[in-house]
């Protein structure tokens, strides 16, 4: 967690950029609802948005605070307010889509307690936090190893299309050649109250990629909870999900 390194530009009234998303709630902790906006510039003939900025109007003083975003371009920028730290004050979750075949998302979670912005979650920091190895193995298996958490998952490929398998495996199920996959950066992030205590957690999804980007093998799912000064895996756990394949039986 760190205080945002730029000074706020106190503004009156709201900037003339397009309002892209709006939410209302107490984000500075004075028990008075504040108004929270995402503003930005629309691109002609395109849903792509540039110069996306977080703007907060203090409900008590009506002063506007502007917080620039490190990544400030994308599709469908949106806001969600909720308490992620357990202090009873709403935090600000910002979500944007990158577009393109990778399906990546850009996500920031801010605290604005006492009108000071602090980044609680940054998608780039999350991407750098865990080291993965994805390794094809004999007998139609793929191991997904989270080296950071020392967790191993095994994906069974035996129900995949025979043509797909024949490119990788010999008839006896052995690999034709060593083959590595990968785990993508953060694709989607959802606010979820897993234990129903009124404090939200984050649920992160990353694609497991096989031979090429469109070759999806599954999803790494990481539930994250706030602990002191950062988000950690909920109950120190992580999951891998695979898509079902139609059966002929």
NUGUSE-523704 format. One record per residue (C-alpha): x, y, z; residue in three letters; residue number from 1. Coordinates in steps of 0.02 Angstrom, whole numbers, padded with zeros to 5 digits. Layout:
<nodes>
        x        y        z   code   pos
        X        Y        Z    ALA   NUM
...
</nodes>
This chain:
<nodes>
        x        y        z   code   pos
    00000    00000    00000    UNK     1
    00069    00171   -00043    UNK     2
    00011    00350   -00051    UNK     3
   -00015    00406   -00230    UNK     4
    00139    00507   -00279    UNK     5
    00050    00649   -00368    UNK     6
   -00033    00801   -00290    UNK     7
   -00220    00820   -00310    UNK     8
   -00284    00959   -00416    UNK     9
   -00428    01033   -00319    UNK    10
   -00557    01076   -00448    UNK    11
   -00720    01170   -00449    UNK    12
   -00827    01120   -00536    UNK    13
   -00807    00944   -00610    UNK    14
   -00690    00934   -00761    UNK    15
   -00771    00946   -00933    UNK    16
   -00718    00769   -00983    UNK    17
   -00853    00639   -01009    UNK    18
   -00919    00556   -00852    UNK    19
   -00892    00370   -00882    UNK    20
   -00947    00295   -00716    UNK    21
   -01020    00363   -00554    UNK    22
   -01044    00298   -00377    UNK    23
   -01089    00374   -00209    UNK    24
   -01027    00325   -00038    UNK    25
   -00919    00378    00109    UNK    26
   -00742    00355    00044    UNK    27
   -00649    00479    00158    UNK    28
   -00715    00417    00324    UNK    29
   -00813    00569    00385    UNK    30
   -00980    00474    00377    UNK    31
   -01045    00593    00242    UNK    32
   -01073    00516    00069    UNK    33
   -00951    00575   -00063    UNK    34
   -00973    00574   -00252    UNK    35
   -00850    00471   -00352    UNK    36
   -00826    00487   -00540    UNK    37
   -00721    00413   -00678    UNK    38
   -00698    00541   -00815    UNK    39
   -00608    00527   -00981    UNK    40
   -00604    00570   -01163    UNK    41
   -00702    00467   -01288    UNK    42
   -00624    00418   -01453    UNK    43
   -00726    00460   -01609    UNK    44
   -00810    00307   -01685    UNK    45
   -00734    00193   -01552    UNK    46
   -00777    00137   -01375    UNK    47
   -00594    00164   -01327    UNK    48
   -00570    00291   -01187    UNK    49
   -00414    00394   -01151    UNK    50
   -00356    00507   -01009    UNK    51
   -00461    00413   -00882    UNK    52
   -00453    00500   -00713    UNK    53
   -00528    00466   -00542    UNK    54
   -00620    00618   -00472    UNK    55
   -00694    00628   -00297    UNK    56
   -00807    00765   -00230    UNK    57
   -00799    00779   -00041    UNK    58
   -00978    00770    00021    UNK    59
   -00945    00891    00163    UNK    60
   -00843    01028    00077    UNK    61
   -00895    00999   -00106    UNK    62
   -00710    01011   -00155    UNK    63
   -00659    00903   -00303    UNK    64
   -00501    00796   -00295    UNK    65
   -00423    00726   -00453    UNK    66
   -00316    00568   -00450    UNK    67
   -00225    00522   -00612    UNK    68
   -00211    00337   -00653    UNK    69
   -00049    00252   -00704    UNK    70
   -00142    00158   -00841    UNK    71
   -00273    00280   -00903    UNK    72
   -00335    00206   -01068    UNK    73
   -00452    00062   -01102    UNK    74
   -00628    00002   -01132    UNK    75
   -00780    00006   -01018    UNK    76
   -00705    00095   -00867    UNK    77
   -00813    00068   -00714    UNK    78
   -00821    00095   -00526    UNK    79
   -00869   -00010   -00375    UNK    80
   -00873    00053   -00196    UNK    81
   -00856   -00065   -00049    UNK    82
   -00759   -00094    00111    UNK    83
   -00611   -00208    00072    UNK    84
   -00505   -00174    00228    UNK    85
   -00633   -00192    00368    UNK    86
   -00624   -00012    00432    UNK    87
   -00805    00026    00383    UNK    88
   -00756    00151    00249    UNK    89
   -00786    00120    00064    UNK    90
   -00639    00090   -00050    UNK    91
   -00640    00126   -00237    UNK    92
   -00618   -00016   -00361    UNK    93
   -00579    00041   -00539    UNK    94
   -00594   -00083   -00682    UNK    95
   -00549   -00063   -00866    UNK    96
   -00537   -00186   -01010    UNK    97
   -00385   -00190   -01123    UNK    98
   -00474   -00260   -01276    UNK    99
   -00384   -00377   -01395    UNK   100
   -00365   -00565   -01395    UNK   101
   -00276   -00573   -01228    UNK   102
   -00430   -00516   -01134    UNK   103
   -00328   -00426   -01001    UNK   104
   -00401   -00308   -00873    UNK   105
   -00330   -00155   -00787    UNK   106
   -00379   -00143   -00604    UNK   107
   -00343   -00024   -00461    UNK   108
   -00412   -00020   -00285    UNK   109
   -00396    00143   -00190    UNK   110
   -00420    00200   -00013    UNK   111
   -00467    00384    00002    UNK   112
   -00469    00393    00192    UNK   113
   -00448    00573    00254    UNK   114
   -00445    00632    00072    UNK   115
   -00277    00546    00042    UNK   116
   -00269    00420   -00101    UNK   117
   -00177    00257   -00068    UNK   118
   -00164    00114   -00192    UNK   119
   -00218   -00048   -00107    UNK   120
   -00214   -00156   -00263    UNK   121
   -00125   -00131   -00429    UNK   122
   -00146   -00258   -00569    UNK   123
    00037   -00243   -00621    UNK   124
    00098   -00278   -00444    UNK   125
   -00016   -00430   -00439    UNK   126
    00052   -00494   -00605    UNK   127
    00229   -00484   -00535    UNK   128
    00187   -00566   -00368    UNK   129
    00175   -00748   -00425    UNK   130
    00293   -00851   -00532    UNK   131
    00218   -00994   -00634    UNK   132
    00279   -01140   -00736    UNK   133
    00161   -01232   -00855    UNK   134
    00235   -01395   -00916    UNK   135
    00161   -01526   -01031    UNK   136
    00193   -01702   -00967    UNK   137
    00175   -01878   -01033    UNK   138
    00005   -01964   -01034    UNK   139
   -00092   -01807   -01083    UNK   140
   -00058   -01707   -00926    UNK   141
   -00008   -01526   -00897    UNK   142
    00064   -01470   -00732    UNK   143
    00031   -01291   -00674    UNK   144
    00156   -01244   -00539    UNK   145
    00141   -01087   -00435    UNK   146
    00322   -01074   -00379    UNK   147
    00286   -00929   -00262    UNK   148
    00153   -01020   -00160    UNK   149
    00228   -01193   -00190    UNK   150
    00063   -01258   -00259    UNK   151
    00046   -01385   -00399    UNK   152
   -00106   -01421   -00508    UNK   153
   -00127   -01557   -00640    UNK   154
   -00238   -01536   -00794    UNK   155
   -00295   -01691   -00889    UNK   156
   -00298   -01666   -01078    UNK   157
   -00354   -01841   -01123    UNK   158
   -00530   -01783   -01174    UNK   159
   -00463   -01652   -01295    UNK   160
   -00484   -01668   -01482    UNK   161
   -00377   -01811   -01551    UNK   162
   -00303   -01697   -01684    UNK   163
   -00246   -01576   -01549    UNK   164
   -00167   -01717   -01450    UNK   165
   -00082   -01795   -01602    UNK   166
    00016   -01634   -01629    UNK   167
    00092   -01650   -01456    UNK   168
    00094   -01834   -01410    UNK   169
    00149   -01998   -01485    UNK   170
    00024   -02140   -01496    UNK   171
    00085   -02210   -01330    UNK   172
    00050   -02045   -01241    UNK   173
    00229   -01986   -01230    UNK   174
    00276   -01809   -01280    UNK   175
    00348   -01784   -01453    UNK   176
    00453   -01641   -01383    UNK   177
    00463   -01539   -01222    UNK   178
    00326   -01407   -01219    UNK   179
    00290   -01262   -01103    UNK   180
    00134   -01158   -01080    UNK   181
    00108   -01002   -00976    UNK   182
   -00009   -00910   -00859    UNK   183
   -00071   -00742   -00922    UNK   184
   -00077   -00579   -00829    UNK   185
   -00234   -00531   -00736    UNK   186
   -00388   -00554   -00846    UNK   187
   -00533   -00515   -00730    UNK   188
   -00554   -00462   -00549    UNK   189
   -00717   -00472   -00453    UNK   190
   -00768   -00400   -00283    UNK   191
   -00844   -00541   -00180    UNK   192
   -00888   -00555    00005    UNK   193
   -00837   -00737    00025    UNK   194
   -00878   -00757    00210    UNK   195
   -01029   -00640    00219    UNK   196
   -00954   -00523    00350    UNK   197
   -00985   -00363    00252    UNK   198
   -00801   -00345    00201    UNK   199
   -00762   -00380    00019    UNK   200
   -00623   -00489   -00048    UNK   201
   -00554   -00493   -00225    UNK   202
   -00567   -00642   -00342    UNK   203
   -00433   -00641   -00478    UNK   204
   -00439   -00744   -00639    UNK   205
   -00292   -00781   -00754    UNK   206
   -00293   -00887   -00912    UNK   207
   -00184   -01042   -00927    UNK   208
   -00116   -01039   -01104    UNK   209
   -00055   -01190   -01200    UNK   210
    00034   -01190   -01368    UNK   211
   -00033   -01019   -01422    UNK   212
   -00142   -00882   -01351    UNK   213
   -00307   -00955   -01411    UNK   214
   -00262   -01124   -01336    UNK   215
   -00344   -01102   -01167    UNK   216
   -00311   -01244   -01045    UNK   217
   -00403   -01173   -00894    UNK   218
   -00407   -01032   -00768    UNK   219
   -00304   -00994   -00614    UNK   220
   -00423   -00926   -00483    UNK   221
   -00351   -00830   -00336    UNK   222
   -00462   -00767   -00194    UNK   223
   -00376   -00621   -00108    UNK   224
   -00409   -00546    00063    UNK   225
   -00339   -00390    00145    UNK   226
   -00210   -00426    00279    UNK   227
   -00126   -00278    00363    UNK   228
   -00046   -00189    00217    UNK   229
   -00085   -00293    00064    UNK   230
   -00191   -00429   -00016    UNK   231
   -00145   -00611    00010    UNK   232
   -00228   -00773   -00051    UNK   233
   -00383   -00810    00053    UNK   234
   -00343   -00954    00172    UNK   235
   -00174   -00965    00080    UNK   236
   -00260   -01055   -00063    UNK   237
   -00281   -01048   -00250    UNK   238
   -00381   -01148   -00376    UNK   239
   -00372   -01206   -00556    UNK   240
   -00532   -01228   -00658    UNK   241
   -00549   -01312   -00827    UNK   242
   -00686   -01297   -00957    UNK   243
   -00799   -01446   -00984    UNK   244
   -00788   -01542   -01147    UNK   245
   -00941   -01617   -01232    UNK   246
   -00962   -01804   -01211    UNK   247
   -01019   -01923   -01347    UNK   248
   -01092   -02043   -01220    UNK   249
</nodes>
